[in-house]
Amino acid sequence: MLQLNVLAIDPGSTSTKIGAWLNGELTKSTIYHPKELIDAFDDIPSQKGMRLQAIREFLAKNQMDNVEFDAVVGRGGLIRPLRSGVYEVNSAMLKDLNKGYNGQHASNLGGILASELARIYGCKAFIVDPVVVDEMDRIARYSGLRQIERRSIFHALNQKAVARRAADRLGKRYEDVNLIVAHLGGGISVGLHRKGRVSDVNNALDGDGPFAVNRSGGLPVGDLLKLLQSGEYSPQQLKDTISRAGGVYSYLGETDMRKIERMIEDGNGYANEVIDAMTYQVAKEIGALAAAAAGSIDGVVLTGGLAKSNMIVERIKNRVAFIARVFVFPGEFELEALIEASLRALEGKEPIRTYPDKEN
């Protein structure tokens, strides 16, 4: 069997996660970047040199700088809407990552850093299942206002990874099952995976679906307009509030679920109600997608950082267990997903796709 070595890069706002698949084993680590260092840069693309140096120093320190990597894979960013899969980094992708085609986010650095490291190691550079994976049914795109179309922006990489794991548990292929996957984190995305395709999902980036730890989710439009017209917020301030200071944080002033659980255990009824409301909204979203699939669901999957909380998992399970078997995969599996997909591509089990230089 061919022995392949793959390096995975997953940039976050103040960290860069590293995964190295060497000799059939995965080693994971995280490089932390001081917030004051990150804040010194004008924009995300300008962080490339600093992060690249940190990665190379890490590899050298761990005796990986002389490894013959077959591929370097980065987390995909806010680029053009794409079908799910493995994409080789090309000049068109780098252009869109640098300018932030669909917005600026640390994940945009994934493909940029993969390209730089692949050039150094003389191997291929990939991204896999960026957040803009778009497989939505046409009917799911209707918003109710002709000028606005619902968009697919969600935790595609982790959702696809855990959906495959759930399918394995069922003894079936991912392409042969219907699943509802809820990624529970700072943002919450709930997707309907029908025979290997996410046919409907909420836009977890821009304020759609359930409220989360610090994102508001969907809000009553009339009241939102009144808040904007009040002059209390500028449009940008309101957008920042919705995406960074909404959700649980807006009610409790706290985002750490461990602290919130202690508040509830100490008898804080209001905190208990806020968390109950969040899990209620998640369950409602799951139920809506079950209806969209006419009840034909093989499993419900809960994942993400909040799935580490037994309190949250049990509250959601109590409401949705009637739909189908519930699987729980706590945490995130981005590095594993990046490497697994790259190995499938290098072994010829999955096609290596070409990023388009114009809209499809």
C-alpha positions in Angstrom: 0.0 0.0 0.0 1.3 3.4 -1.0 2.5 5.4 2.0 1.5 9.1 1.8 2.4 12.1 3.9 0.0 15.0 4.2 0.3 18.3 6.1 -3.0 20.0 7.1 -3.4 23.7 8.0 -6.5 25.1 9.8 -6.1 28.9 10.5 -8.3 30.4 13.2 -8.7 34.0 14.4 -5.8 33.7 17.0 -4.4 30.2 16.3 -3.3 27.9 13.5 -4.0 24.2 13.9 -1.6 21.8 12.4 -2.2 18.2 11.5 0.6 15.9 10.1 -0.2 12.5 8.6 3.1 10.6 8.7 3.7 6.9 8.4 0.0 6.2 8.9 -0.4 8.2 12.1 -1.9 11.7 12.7 -0.1 14.2 15.0 -2.1 17.3 15.9 -1.0 20.5 17.5 -2.0 24.2 17.8 0.1 27.3 17.3 -1.3 30.2 19.3 -0.8 33.8 18.1 -1.0 36.6 20.7 -4.1 38.8 20.1 -1.9 41.9 20.2 0.2 40.4 17.3 -2.9 39.6 15.3 -4.3 43.1 15.9 -1.2 44.7 14.6 -2.1 43.6 11.0 -4.3 45.7 8.8 -6.1 42.7 7.3 -6.1 38.9 7.2 -4.0 38.4 4.1 -1.2 40.4 5.6 -0.9 37.8 8.3 0.5 35.3 5.8 4.2 35.9 6.5 3.9 35.8 10.3 1.8 32.6 10.2 4.1 30.9 7.6 7.1 31.6 9.8 5.4 30.2 12.8 4.4 27.0 11.0 8.0 26.5 9.6 9.4 27.0 13.1 7.0 24.5 14.5 7.8 21.9 11.8 11.6 22.4 12.4 11.2 22.1 16.1 9.3 18.8 15.7 11.7 17.4 13.1 9.2 17.6 10.3 10.9 20.2 8.1 12.7 17.5 6.0 9.6 15.3 5.5 8.6 14.6 1.9 5.0 15.7 1.9 2.8 14.5 -0.9 0.3 17.3 -0.3 -0.4 20.3 1.9 -4.1 21.0 2.5 -5.6 24.1 4.0 -9.1 24.8 5.3 -11.1 26.5 2.6 -12.3 30.1 2.9 -15.0 32.5 1.8 -14.5 32.0 -2.0 -16.9 31.3 -4.8 -19.8 28.9 -4.1 -18.6 25.4 -5.0 -19.7 21.8 -5.0 -18.3 19.6 -2.2 -14.9 18.1 -2.8 -11.1 18.5 -3.0 -9.8 21.5 -5.0 -6.2 22.1 -6.1 -5.1 25.6 -5.2 -4.6 27.7 -8.4 -4.1 31.4 -9.2 -7.8 32.1 -9.5 -8.4 30.7 -6.0 -5.5 32.6 -4.5 -6.8 35.8 -6.1 -10.3 35.3 -4.5 -8.8 34.2 -1.1 -6.6 37.3 -1.0 -9.4 39.8 -1.8 -12.0 37.9 0.3 -14.5 37.1 -2.5 -17.3 36.4 -0.1 -15.8 38.2 2.9 -12.7 38.2 5.2 -12.2 35.3 7.5 -9.1 33.6 9.0 -10.0 30.5 7.0 -9.1 32.4 3.8 -5.5 31.9 4.8 -5.8 28.1 4.6 -5.3 27.9 0.8 -2.8 30.7 0.8 -0.6 29.0 3.4 -1.0 25.6 1.8 0.2 27.1 -1.5 3.3 28.6 0.0 4.2 25.4 1.9 3.5 23.2 -1.1 5.9 25.3 -3.2 8.6 24.8 -0.5 8.0 21.1 -0.3 7.4 20.6 -4.0 4.0 19.0 -3.7 0.3 19.6 -4.4 -1.8 22.2 -2.5 -5.4 21.5 -1.8 -8.5 22.9 0.0 -11.4 20.7 1.0 -15.1 21.6 1.5 -14.9 25.3 2.2 -17.7 27.0 4.1 -19.2 28.1 0.8 -20.0 24.6 -0.4 -23.3 25.0 -2.2 -25.5 22.0 -3.0 -28.8 23.5 -2.1 -32.0 22.6 -3.9 -33.5 25.3 -6.0 -36.7 25.4 -3.9 -34.6 25.9 -0.7 -33.1 29.2 -2.1 -36.4 31.1 -2.0 -36.4 33.6 0.9 -39.8 35.2 0.5 -38.4 38.4 -1.1 -37.4 38.3 -4.8 -34.3 40.5 -4.3 -32.8 38.2 -1.6 -31.8 34.5 -2.2 -30.9 32.2 0.7 -27.3 31.3 0.6 -25.3 28.2 1.6 -22.6 29.3 4.1 -22.0 26.7 6.9 -19.6 24.4 8.7 -19.3 22.3 5.6 -16.0 20.6 6.4 -17.0 19.3 9.8 -20.6 18.6 8.8 -19.4 16.4 5.9 -16.8 14.7 8.1 -19.2 13.6 10.9 -21.9 12.7 8.4 -19.6 10.2 6.9 -18.9 8.8 10.4 -22.6 8.5 11.1 -23.1 6.7 7.8 -20.4 4.3 8.8 -22.1 3.7 12.2 -25.3 2.9 10.2 -23.3 0.4 8.0 -24.0 2.5 4.9 -22.3 4.9 2.5 -22.7 8.6 3.0 -24.2 8.8 -0.5 -26.9 6.3 0.5 -28.4 8.0 3.6 -30.4 11.0 4.7 -29.0 12.8 7.7 -29.6 16.0 9.6 -26.4 17.4 11.0 -26.3 20.2 13.6 -22.9 21.9 14.1 -23.1 23.5 17.5 -20.5 26.2 18.2 -20.1 30.0 18.3 -22.3 29.8 15.3 -24.9 27.0 14.6 -25.5 25.5 11.3 -28.1 22.7 10.7 -27.9 20.9 7.3 -30.0 18.3 5.5 -27.7 15.8 3.9 -29.6 13.8 1.3 -27.7 11.1 -0.4 -24.4 12.8 -0.1 -25.6 16.4 -0.9 -26.5 19.2 1.6 -29.8 20.1 0.0 -30.8 22.7 2.6 -28.9 24.5 5.4 -29.1 27.8 7.3 -26.5 30.5 6.6 -24.7 30.4 10.0 -22.5 33.4 9.1 -25.0 36.1 8.3 -27.7 35.6 10.9 -30.0 32.7 9.9 -31.3 29.7 11.8 -31.0 29.2 15.6 -29.2 31.7 17.9 -25.9 30.5 19.2 -23.2 31.4 21.7 -22.5 34.8 20.2 -24.6 35.0 17.0 -28.1 36.1 16.9 -29.5 33.7 14.4 -32.7 34.7 12.6 -34.3 37.8 14.0 -37.8 39.3 13.5 -37.3 41.5 10.5 -39.6 44.3 11.5 -38.1 44.7 14.9 -34.6 44.6 13.4 -35.5 47.5 11.1 -36.8 49.5 14.0 -33.6 48.9 15.9 -31.6 50.2 12.9 -33.9 53.2 12.4 -33.5 54.1 16.1 -30.0 55.4 15.4 -28.7 53.3 18.3 -26.5 51.4 15.8 -24.9 52.1 12.5 -25.5 49.3 9.9 -21.9 48.0 10.5 -22.3 48.2 14.3 -25.5 46.2 14.1 -23.9 43.6 11.8 -21.0 43.2 14.2 -23.4 42.9 17.2 -25.5 40.2 15.4 -22.5 38.2 14.4 -20.2 38.7 17.5 -22.2 39.9 20.5 -25.6 38.3 19.9 -27.1 35.0 21.0 -26.3 33.7 24.5 -23.8 36.5 25.1 -26.4 39.2 24.6 -28.5 37.7 27.3 -25.9 36.5 29.8 -22.7 38.4 28.9 -20.9 35.1 28.9 -19.8 32.6 26.2 -18.0 30.0 28.2 -20.5 27.1 28.5 -18.6 25.7 31.5 -19.3 28.9 33.4 -22.9 29.0 32.2 -23.5 25.4 33.3 -22.2 26.3 36.7 -24.6 29.3 36.8 -27.4 26.9 36.1 -26.3 24.3 38.6 -26.2 27.2 41.2 -29.8 27.9 40.5 -29.7 30.7 38.0 -33.2 30.3 36.4 -32.6 32.9 33.7 -29.4 31.2 32.4 -31.3 27.9 32.4 -34.1 29.5 30.3 -31.7 31.0 27.8 -29.9 27.7 27.2 -33.3 26.0 27.0 -34.4 28.6 24.3 -31.2 28.0 22.3 -31.6 24.2 22.3 -35.3 24.6 21.6 -34.4 26.6 18.4 -31.9 24.0 17.4 -34.5 21.2 17.8 -37.0 23.3 15.9 -34.6 23.7 13.0 -33.9 19.9 13.0 -37.6 19.3 12.9 -38.1 21.7 10.0 -35.5 19.8 7.9 -37.1 16.5 8.8 -40.3 17.8 7.3 -38.4 19.0 4.3 -37.3 15.4 3.8 -40.8 14.2 4.3 -39.7 12.4 7.4 -37.2 10.1 5.6 -34.3 10.6 7.9 -31.7 7.9 8.9 -30.0 9.8 11.6 -29.6 13.1 13.4 -26.0 14.1 14.1 -24.9 16.6 16.8 -21.3 17.9 16.6 -19.2 21.0 17.4 -17.8 22.4 20.6 -21.2 22.7 22.3 -21.8 19.0 21.7 -19.2 18.4 24.5 -21.9 19.7 26.9 -24.1 16.8 28.2 -26.7 19.4 29.2 -27.0 20.8 25.7 -27.0 17.4 24.0 -29.6 15.9 26.3 -32.0 18.9 25.8 -31.8 18.6 22.1 -32.0 14.8 22.1 -35.1 14.9 24.3 -36.9 16.9 21.5 -35.7 15.2 18.4 -35.1 11.5 19.3 -38.5 10.7 17.8 -37.2 11.6 14.3 -34.3 9.2 14.1 -31.4 7.7 15.9 -29.2 10.5 17.3 -25.4 10.4 16.9 -23.1 12.6 18.9 -19.6 13.5 17.7 -18.3 16.2 20.2 -15.8 18.7 19.0 -14.6 19.4 15.5 -12.9 17.1 13.0 -11.5 19.6 10.5 -7.9 18.4 10.5 -9.0 14.8 10.1 -11.4 15.7 7.3 -8.8 17.7 5.5 -6.3 14.8 5.6 -8.9 12.0 4.9 -10.1 13.8 1.8 -6.6 14.6 0.6 -5.6 10.9 0.9 -8.7 9.8 -1.0 -7.7 12.3 -3.8 -4.1 11.3 -3.9 -5.1 7.6 -4.0 -7.5 8.3 -6.9 -10.6 7.5 -4.9 -12.0 11.0 -5.2 -11.5 13.5 -8.1 -9.3 16.6 -7.7 -11.4 19.5 -8.8 -10.4 22.7 -10.6 -11.4 26.0 -9.0 -13.2 28.1 -11.6 -11.9 31.5 -12.7 -15.5 32.8 -13.1 -18.9 32.1 -11.8 -20.4 28.7 -12.6 
